[in-house]
Amino acid sequence: MARPFRFGVSLIDPAPAEEWRAKCRRAEGLGYDVILVPDHLDMPAPFPALVAAAAVTERPRLGTFVLNAGFWNPALLAREVATTAALTDGRLELGLGTGYVQAEHDTAGLPFGSPRERVDHLRRTVEELERLLDDRVPLMIGGNGERMLRLTAEYADIAAFTGAHLVPGNTEGKLVPLGNEDFEARLVRYRTLAAGREEPAELNLLIQMVVVTDDRAAAVAPLVERVRDATVEEALDLPILLVGTLEQITTQVLAQREKYGFTYLTVLEPYMEAFAPVVAELSGK
């Protein structure tokens, strides 16, 4: 039997205190199950933002989506996690990734490292958090590569998939969608690696676009123009794009749970309102 749905919203825009509180309350009022904050230099600092969200909400879980492990010393991160978990009354869920925006490391004066070095650091971080934290918070890990999938299968309570990959050589973090064949191959590989788990992980998918419209082709045309050799038909088939009428989007979400097993969907802040009717229809089902 499939897990019931959970829906998260990643709040990416910095805001003054009252505006931040208002949008956290709005997310709760719309029925979102998780309020999430990313870890980029031009976005809110994750841990204080989540503590502020906890102060004005009661029901939603609160998560990092996802921390850039390269920004963090594991021992100092353990202190932040323990304090934030306490100040949010145990509602914290910790999302971790390697980080993928070299320009941010350059700005911060931090080494970026090779892909292998970044995964090695993430593994050390996860292992140190396991050792240092008295109470383990639910752990989300996201990534596409072989070693990331192995790490996710080994440690994560929540396995996160973006359905996108970094443009080779790009230092600004530009992502393009994975084709469906590659996307499905990553999922199959993860399932193989996680086959021996005692308890299956929850599967999370980051939705990149939500557009409620009667003209699906027109809505994705600007995106297709930016991706080499892409077609409108291929774009409309991507799991990370939810485009169509509310009925079509709801049907797609249900179909993707049946096909892929995604029961925890995250939308970005600009789509919080557009996706809310789907949350109302499917939350907990």
KADAZI-V266020 format. One record per residue. N is the residue number from 1. RES is the residue in three letters. PHI is phi as a letter, one per 30 degrees, with the letter a starting at -180 (NA if undefined). PSI is psi in whole degrees, -180 to 180 (none if undefined). Layout:
n=(N,N)
res=(RES,RES)
phi=(PHI,PHI)
psi=(PSI,PSI)
//
This chain:
n=(1,2,3,4,5,6,7,8,9,10,11,12,13,14,15,16,17,18,19,20,21,22,23,24,25,26,27,28,29,30,31,32,33,34,35,36,37,38,39,40,41,42,43,44,45,46,47,48,49,50,51,52,53,54,55,56,57,58,59,60,61,62,63,64,65,66,67,68,69,70,71,72,73,74,75,76,77,78,79,80,81,82,83,84,85,86,87,88,89,90,91,92,93,94,95,96,97,98,99,100,101,102,103,104,105,106,107,108,109,110,111,112,113,114,115,116,117,118,119,120,121,122,123,124,125,126,127,128,129,130,131,132,133,134,135,136,137,138,139,140,141,142,143,144,145,146,147,148,149,150,151,152,153,154,155,156,157,158,159,160,161,162,163,164,165,166,167,168,169,170,171,172,173,174,175,176,177,178,179,180,181,182,183,184,185,186,187,188,189,190,191,192,193,194,195,196,197,198,199,200,201,202,203,204,205,206,207,208,209,210,211,212,213,214,215,216,217,218,219,220,221,222,223,224,225,226,227,228,229,230,231,232,233,234,235,236,237,238,239,240,241,242,243,244,245,246,247,248,249,250,251,252,253,254,255,256,257,258,259,260,261,262,263,264,265,266,267,268,269,270,271,272,273,274,275,276,277,278,279,280,281,282,283,284,285)
res=(MET,ALA,ARG,PRO,PHE,ARG,PHE,GLY,VAL,SER,LEU,ILE,ASP,PRO,ALA,PRO,ALA,GLU,GLU,TRP,ARG,ALA,LYS,CYS,ARG,ARG,ALA,GLU,GLY,LEU,GLY,TYR,ASP,VAL,ILE,LEU,VAL,PRO,ASP,HIS,LEU,ASP,MET,PRO,ALA,PRO,PHE,PRO,ALA,LEU,VAL,ALA,ALA,ALA,ALA,VAL,THR,GLU,ARG,PRO,ARG,LEU,GLY,THR,PHE,VAL,LEU,ASN,ALA,GLY,PHE,TRP,ASN,PRO,ALA,LEU,LEU,ALA,ARG,GLU,VAL,ALA,THR,THR,ALA,ALA,LEU,THR,ASP,GLY,ARG,LEU,GLU,LEU,GLY,LEU,GLY,THR,GLY,TYR,VAL,GLN,ALA,GLU,HIS,ASP,THR,ALA,GLY,LEU,PRO,PHE,GLY,SER,PRO,ARG,GLU,ARG,VAL,ASP,HIS,LEU,ARG,ARG,THR,VAL,GLU,GLU,LEU,GLU,ARG,LEU,LEU,ASP,ASP,ARG,VAL,PRO,LEU,MET,ILE,GLY,GLY,ASN,GLY,GLU,ARG,MET,LEU,ARG,LEU,THR,ALA,GLU,TYR,ALA,ASP,ILE,ALA,ALA,PHE,THR,GLY,ALA,HIS,LEU,VAL,PRO,GLY,ASN,THR,GLU,GLY,LYS,LEU,VAL,PRO,LEU,GLY,ASN,GLU,ASP,PHE,GLU,ALA,ARG,LEU,VAL,ARG,TYR,ARG,THR,LEU,ALA,ALA,GLY,ARG,GLU,GLU,PRO,ALA,GLU,LEU,ASN,LEU,LEU,ILE,GLN,MET,VAL,VAL,VAL,THR,ASP,ASP,ARG,ALA,ALA,ALA,VAL,ALA,PRO,LEU,VAL,GLU,ARG,VAL,ARG,ASP,ALA,THR,VAL,GLU,GLU,ALA,LEU,ASP,LEU,PRO,ILE,LEU,LEU,VAL,GLY,THR,LEU,GLU,GLN,ILE,THR,THR,GLN,VAL,LEU,ALA,GLN,ARG,GLU,LYS,TYR,GLY,PHE,THR,TYR,LEU,THR,VAL,LEU,GLU,PRO,TYR,MET,GLU,ALA,PHE,ALA,PRO,VAL,VAL,ALA,GLU,LEU,SER,GLY,LYS)
phi=(NA,d,d,d,d,b,b,c,b,c,d,c,c,e,a,e,e,d,d,d,d,d,d,d,d,d,e,d,d,d,j,d,d,b,c,b,b,d,b,b,d,c,b,e,d,e,d,d,d,d,d,d,d,d,d,c,b,b,c,d,d,b,b,c,b,c,d,d,e,d,d,b,d,e,d,d,d,e,d,d,d,d,d,d,d,d,d,c,h,i,c,d,b,c,c,b,b,d,i,b,c,d,e,d,d,d,d,d,i,c,d,c,i,d,e,d,d,d,d,e,d,d,d,d,d,d,d,d,d,e,d,d,d,d,c,d,d,e,c,c,b,b,l,c,d,e,d,d,d,d,d,d,d,d,c,d,d,b,c,c,b,c,i,b,b,d,d,e,i,d,c,c,i,d,c,b,d,d,d,e,d,d,e,d,d,d,d,d,d,e,d,d,d,c,d,d,d,d,b,d,d,d,c,c,b,d,d,d,a,b,b,d,a,c,c,d,d,d,d,c,e,d,d,e,d,c,c,e,i,d,b,d,d,d,d,d,c,d,d,d,c,c,b,k,d,e,d,d,d,d,d,d,d,d,d,d,d,d,d,c,j,d,c,b,c,c,c,d,e,d,c,e,d,d,d,e,d,d,e,d,d,c,e,i,c)
psi=(135,148,153,156,147,147,131,157,130,112,110,-12,123,151,152,166,-52,-36,-40,-46,-41,-42,-27,-43,-38,-43,-44,-43,-31,-8,6,140,-23,132,125,152,133,-170,69,153,-27,15,173,146,126,-53,-47,-34,-39,-37,-41,-39,-40,-33,-22,8,164,-40,-44,146,166,127,158,137,85,160,142,103,-28,-18,-12,135,131,-41,-41,-36,-41,-40,-44,-44,-47,-43,-44,-40,-41,-43,-14,17,41,16,1,138,129,116,132,143,176,-22,143,1,98,-36,-34,-39,-41,-44,-39,-6,30,145,143,-43,162,165,-42,-43,-38,-40,-39,-43,-40,-43,-45,-39,-47,-45,-39,-40,-40,-40,-38,-27,129,-40,115,127,157,134,126,135,137,139,166,-28,165,-49,-33,-41,-37,-44,-43,-45,-32,-40,-27,136,-27,122,118,136,135,-21,23,164,160,138,123,133,-6,127,-7,1,24,129,148,151,145,142,157,-36,-46,-40,-48,-34,-38,-41,-43,-43,-44,-46,-37,-46,-31,7,-29,4,143,-40,120,144,154,139,125,142,130,117,126,-21,136,117,118,116,157,-10,84,-42,-44,-35,-35,-8,-44,-35,-44,-37,-23,-8,120,133,11,153,161,-42,-42,-42,-43,-16,-4,133,-24,-3,123,102,128,-165,165,-38,-43,-41,-44,-43,-40,-43,-44,-41,-36,-29,-44,-41,-44,-23,11,118,-9,109,137,132,155,155,-41,-19,10,-45,-43,-35,-12,-40,-33,-40,-47,-37,-38,-11,127,-2,none)
//
